[in-house]
Each structure stands twice: as C-alpha cells, then as structure tokens.
Amino acid sequence: MSKRDLKGFEFYGSATVGERGQISLPAEVRRKYGIGPGDKLLILGRGDLEFWGIMLVKAEVLSKLLEKFEKSIKEILDEK
C-alpha cells in the first residue's frame, strides 16, 4: 500500500482487545469526534484480498449523511 492510499487517515495509537472483546478508544479520538458515554457507534467492515479492516461511525453522523443522500437523490429525480 502506498502513502497515497493512506491520504486523509490519521494514526491515533493502538487499542488492545480485552477478554470480553472490548476496546478503549484513545482520549484524543473521543475528543476530536465528540464520542462520549452512551453514544452508539456503528461498526462497518470490509474484507477482500486487497483491502480490509473495520471503521467506526457515530450512528447520528451516518444518519445525517444518509438524509443528505436521500435529499440529493430526490432532487435529481425531480429534475426529470
């Protein structure tokens, strides 16, 4: 993987998975993305031969993004 493939990503450290499958997010990540106790995080994954991994997304952020997509799609369909 080249440096270009990692453009836009930031490294915040590491987390160790505990016996119960839990991890702790670094404080810097929680502060930067406004993640607090009780927040719902969605876990998205991708696993194929070339790229793999997981991504955490705040549920409210993904919901807002989907609302924007829906609005944009409706506007496009209304233009016809």
C-alpha positions, 0 to 999 in steps of 0.5 A: 500500500502506498502513502497515497492510499493512506491520504486523509487517515490519521494514526491515533495509537493502538487499542488492545482487545480485552477478554470480553472483546472490548476496546478503549478508544484513545482520549484524543479520538473521543475528543476530536469526534465528540464520542462520549458515554452512551453514544452508539457507534456503528461498526462497518467492515470490509474484507477482500484480498486487497483491502480490509479492516473495520471503521467506526461511525457515530450512528447520528453522523451516518444518519445525517449523511444518509438524509443528505443522500436521500435529499440529493437523490430526490432532487435529481429525480425531480429534475426529470 
